[in-house]
Amino acid sequence: MSNIRMQYENDWLNISVPDSRILGVVDLKEVNGATDQMVEIQSGLDNPVGHNGIEALTAKGKKTVVVDDYARPTPVHKILPVLLDRLNGAKCIQKEYRSEIQSD
């Protein structure tokens, strides 16, 4: 039996887990955020993983935009206005998209 200390929300839990159920333990290092968030936001929209840019996606019809909820340290208040400006610039009219904020 192994005792594992893990973070859950803003607290720490100590749990006991049978050794046969543990595949591995990952300890994440904290990293510094971007020094210029707006540059990173623009870069992410210009070079999304697996796509040619946000504007290329608007030509195919109905789209879904996923943004982290308030529980994650993502500057949604900075990302969403830039994203909506880009969609408007790509001739994606407002009635073609909607926004939802959801948390688990």
Secondary structure, 3 states (H helix, E strand, C coil): CEEEEEEECCEEEEEEECHHHCCCCCCCCCCCCCCCHHHHHHHHHHCCCCCCCHHHHHHHCCCCCCCCCCCCCCCHHHHHHHHHHHHHHCCCCHHHCCCCCCCC
